[in-house]
Amino acid sequence: MIYTGTNFVKIDFDTLIKGATFTGRQFEILSNDLPIDLTDATINVDFRYQSAAGKIVKKLTNDLGITIISSEIFQIDNFDVDFSEGLYHYLITITLSNGEIKKYVYGFLKVIL
């Protein structure tokens, strides 16, 4: 499944049990109904405890948990959820090739024991 969103959309992930594997998710981000160009872009995803201001518990970026599939699609790769029980906020930030930084997707992941 490819999640398609436009400027700052909220997408919550399914609840996971601590120690389970987060199954990768693919994303296509649209601007003015057209996919943004990910050529030479840097994608960052931060998972933070409880809120956007919480402590970072997992940080992903290009080739370190983020795979750019094509010039229009990227994915958060599979990873083991070793977080403590609780609610985690994530934010996807993309730095485009022209240096423009955009926050496109955010949401929550709940971890239970």
ChimeraX commands (.cxc) that place a marker at each C-alpha (Angstrom):
marker #1 position 0.00,0.00,0.00 radius 0.5
marker #1 position 1.26,3.45,-0.86 radius 0.5
marker #1 position 0.17,6.28,1.42 radius 0.5
marker #1 position -0.48,9.36,-0.64 radius 0.5
marker #1 position -0.66,12.68,1.12 radius 0.5
marker #1 position -0.44,16.38,0.55 radius 0.5
marker #1 position 1.11,19.07,2.72 radius 0.5
marker #1 position 1.12,17.96,6.36 radius 0.5
marker #1 position -1.29,15.05,6.54 radius 0.5
marker #1 position -1.83,12.89,9.65 radius 0.5
marker #1 position -1.48,9.12,9.26 radius 0.5
marker #1 position -1.52,6.98,12.40 radius 0.5
marker #1 position 0.13,3.56,12.32 radius 0.5
marker #1 position -1.36,0.38,13.77 radius 0.5
marker #1 position -0.69,-0.49,17.42 radius 0.5
marker #1 position 2.30,-2.82,17.81 radius 0.5
marker #1 position 3.54,-5.09,20.57 radius 0.5
marker #1 position 7.01,-4.26,21.94 radius 0.5
marker #1 position 9.52,-6.45,20.12 radius 0.5
marker #1 position 7.31,-6.81,17.02 radius 0.5
marker #1 position 8.46,-5.72,13.58 radius 0.5
marker #1 position 7.17,-2.48,12.11 radius 0.5
marker #1 position 6.25,-3.44,8.57 radius 0.5
marker #1 position 7.57,-1.00,5.99 radius 0.5
marker #1 position 5.29,1.66,4.57 radius 0.5
marker #1 position 5.60,3.32,1.18 radius 0.5
marker #1 position 4.73,6.99,0.64 radius 0.5
marker #1 position 4.06,9.23,-2.32 radius 0.5
marker #1 position 3.77,12.94,-1.46 radius 0.5
marker #1 position 1.75,15.23,-3.71 radius 0.5
marker #1 position 1.98,18.97,-4.19 radius 0.5
marker #1 position -0.69,20.61,-6.36 radius 0.5
marker #1 position -1.88,17.08,-7.24 radius 0.5
marker #1 position 1.54,16.14,-8.65 radius 0.5
marker #1 position 4.12,13.90,-6.95 radius 0.5
marker #1 position 7.10,15.77,-5.50 radius 0.5
marker #1 position 10.45,14.93,-7.04 radius 0.5
marker #1 position 12.63,13.00,-4.57 radius 0.5
marker #1 position 15.74,13.18,-6.77 radius 0.5
marker #1 position 18.62,14.18,-4.45 radius 0.5
marker #1 position 16.18,14.69,-1.56 radius 0.5
marker #1 position 16.99,13.83,2.05 radius 0.5
marker #1 position 14.20,12.20,4.01 radius 0.5
marker #1 position 14.16,12.14,7.81 radius 0.5
marker #1 position 11.74,10.39,10.13 radius 0.5
marker #1 position 11.91,10.95,13.87 radius 0.5
marker #1 position 9.94,8.85,16.35 radius 0.5
marker #1 position 9.51,10.75,19.64 radius 0.5
marker #1 position 8.04,9.68,22.95 radius 0.5
marker #1 position 4.49,11.01,23.42 radius 0.5
marker #1 position 4.67,14.27,21.44 radius 0.5
marker #1 position 6.47,16.28,18.77 radius 0.5
marker #1 position 8.64,17.73,21.55 radius 0.5
marker #1 position 9.40,14.39,23.21 radius 0.5
marker #1 position 12.69,12.52,23.37 radius 0.5
marker #1 position 13.78,10.98,20.06 radius 0.5
marker #1 position 13.75,7.18,20.34 radius 0.5
marker #1 position 14.40,6.34,16.68 radius 0.5
marker #1 position 15.79,8.42,13.83 radius 0.5
marker #1 position 15.68,7.26,10.21 radius 0.5
marker #1 position 17.17,8.82,7.09 radius 0.5
marker #1 position 18.22,7.88,3.54 radius 0.5
marker #1 position 19.84,4.42,3.49 radius 0.5
marker #1 position 19.45,4.18,7.30 radius 0.5
marker #1 position 15.85,3.01,7.53 radius 0.5
marker #1 position 14.53,5.02,4.58 radius 0.5
marker #1 position 14.70,3.70,1.03 radius 0.5
marker #1 position 13.92,5.87,-1.98 radius 0.5
marker #1 position 12.11,3.53,-4.37 radius 0.5
marker #1 position 11.79,5.94,-7.29 radius 0.5
marker #1 position 11.85,9.68,-7.97 radius 0.5
marker #1 position 8.32,9.79,-6.50 radius 0.5
marker #1 position 8.09,7.02,-3.88 radius 0.5
marker #1 position 10.01,6.27,-0.68 radius 0.5
marker #1 position 9.51,3.83,2.14 radius 0.5
marker #1 position 10.10,3.50,5.83 radius 0.5
marker #1 position 11.85,0.13,6.00 radius 0.5
marker #1 position 10.99,-2.68,8.41 radius 0.5
marker #1 position 12.45,-2.31,11.89 radius 0.5
marker #1 position 12.13,-3.99,15.27 radius 0.5
marker #1 position 10.07,-1.97,17.72 radius 0.5
marker #1 position 12.23,-1.90,20.84 radius 0.5
marker #1 position 10.44,1.11,22.34 radius 0.5
marker #1 position 8.90,1.00,25.80 radius 0.5
marker #1 position 5.14,0.82,26.11 radius 0.5
marker #1 position 3.57,4.15,25.21 radius 0.5
marker #1 position 2.53,6.51,22.46 radius 0.5
marker #1 position 5.09,7.74,19.92 radius 0.5
marker #1 position 4.81,10.71,17.59 radius 0.5
marker #1 position 6.55,10.52,14.21 radius 0.5
marker #1 position 7.27,13.23,11.67 radius 0.5
marker #1 position 8.47,12.91,8.08 radius 0.5
marker #1 position 10.59,15.84,6.95 radius 0.5
marker #1 position 11.93,16.10,3.41 radius 0.5
marker #1 position 14.75,18.38,2.31 radius 0.5
marker #1 position 14.31,18.83,-1.44 radius 0.5
marker #1 position 17.23,19.17,-3.86 radius 0.5
marker #1 position 16.78,22.98,-3.87 radius 0.5
marker #1 position 17.32,23.06,-0.09 radius 0.5
marker #1 position 13.65,23.66,0.75 radius 0.5
marker #1 position 12.62,21.81,3.93 radius 0.5
marker #1 position 9.04,20.55,4.18 radius 0.5
marker #1 position 7.14,18.67,6.87 radius 0.5
marker #1 position 4.74,16.40,5.03 radius 0.5
marker #1 position 3.43,13.58,7.22 radius 0.5
marker #1 position 3.01,13.04,10.94 radius 0.5
marker #1 position 1.08,10.70,13.19 radius 0.5
marker #1 position 1.28,8.28,16.08 radius 0.5
marker #1 position 2.38,4.73,16.76 radius 0.5
marker #1 position 1.16,3.05,19.94 radius 0.5
marker #1 position 3.35,0.36,21.53 radius 0.5
marker #1 position 1.92,-2.12,24.03 radius 0.5
marker #1 position 3.58,-4.88,26.03 radius 0.5
marker link #1:1,2 radius 0.2
marker link #1:2,3 radius 0.2
marker link #1:3,4 radius 0.2
marker link #1:4,5 radius 0.2
marker link #1:5,6 radius 0.2
marker link #1:6,7 radius 0.2
marker link #1:7,8 radius 0.2
marker link #1:8,9 radius 0.2
marker link #1:9,10 radius 0.2
marker link #1:10,11 radius 0.2
marker link #1:11,12 radius 0.2
marker link #1:12,13 radius 0.2
marker link #1:13,14 radius 0.2
marker link #1:14,15 radius 0.2
marker link #1:15,16 radius 0.2
marker link #1:16,17 radius 0.2
marker link #1:17,18 radius 0.2
marker link #1:18,19 radius 0.2
marker link #1:19,20 radius 0.2
marker link #1:20,21 radius 0.2
marker link #1:21,22 radius 0.2
marker link #1:22,23 radius 0.2
marker link #1:23,24 radius 0.2
marker link #1:24,25 radius 0.2
marker link #1:25,26 radius 0.2
marker link #1:26,27 radius 0.2
marker link #1:27,28 radius 0.2
marker link #1:28,29 radius 0.2
marker link #1:29,30 radius 0.2
marker link #1:30,31 radius 0.2
marker link #1:31,32 radius 0.2
marker link #1:32,33 radius 0.2
marker link #1:33,34 radius 0.2
marker link #1:34,35 radius 0.2
marker link #1:35,36 radius 0.2
marker link #1:36,37 radius 0.2
marker link #1:37,38 radius 0.2
marker link #1:38,39 radius 0.2
marker link #1:39,40 radius 0.2
marker link #1:40,41 radius 0.2
marker link #1:41,42 radius 0.2
marker link #1:42,43 radius 0.2
marker link #1:43,44 radius 0.2
marker link #1:44,45 radius 0.2
marker link #1:45,46 radius 0.2
marker link #1:46,47 radius 0.2
marker link #1:47,48 radius 0.2
marker link #1:48,49 radius 0.2
marker link #1:49,50 radius 0.2
marker link #1:50,51 radius 0.2
marker link #1:51,52 radius 0.2
marker link #1:52,53 radius 0.2
marker link #1:53,54 radius 0.2
marker link #1:54,55 radius 0.2
marker link #1:55,56 radius 0.2
marker link #1:56,57 radius 0.2
marker link #1:57,58 radius 0.2
marker link #1:58,59 radius 0.2
marker link #1:59,60 radius 0.2
marker link #1:60,61 radius 0.2
marker link #1:61,62 radius 0.2
marker link #1:62,63 radius 0.2
marker link #1:63,64 radius 0.2
marker link #1:64,65 radius 0.2
marker link #1:65,66 radius 0.2
marker link #1:66,67 radius 0.2
marker link #1:67,68 radius 0.2
marker link #1:68,69 radius 0.2
marker link #1:69,70 radius 0.2
marker link #1:70,71 radius 0.2
marker link #1:71,72 radius 0.2
marker link #1:72,73 radius 0.2
marker link #1:73,74 radius 0.2
marker link #1:74,75 radius 0.2
marker link #1:75,76 radius 0.2
marker link #1:76,77 radius 0.2
marker link #1:77,78 radius 0.2
marker link #1:78,79 radius 0.2
marker link #1:79,80 radius 0.2
marker link #1:80,81 radius 0.2
marker link #1:81,82 radius 0.2
marker link #1:82,83 radius 0.2
marker link #1:83,84 radius 0.2
marker link #1:84,85 radius 0.2
marker link #1:85,86 radius 0.2
marker link #1:86,87 radius 0.2
marker link #1:87,88 radius 0.2
marker link #1:88,89 radius 0.2
marker link #1:89,90 radius 0.2
marker link #1:90,91 radius 0.2
marker link #1:91,92 radius 0.2
marker link #1:92,93 radius 0.2
marker link #1:93,94 radius 0.2
marker link #1:94,95 radius 0.2
marker link #1:95,96 radius 0.2
marker link #1:96,97 radius 0.2
marker link #1:97,98 radius 0.2
marker link #1:98,99 radius 0.2
marker link #1:99,100 radius 0.2
marker link #1:100,101 radius 0.2
marker link #1:101,102 radius 0.2
marker link #1:102,103 radius 0.2
marker link #1:103,104 radius 0.2
marker link #1:104,105 radius 0.2
marker link #1:105,106 radius 0.2
marker link #1:106,107 radius 0.2
marker link #1:107,108 radius 0.2
marker link #1:108,109 radius 0.2
marker link #1:109,110 radius 0.2
marker link #1:110,111 radius 0.2
marker link #1:111,112 radius 0.2
marker link #1:112,113 radius 0.2
view
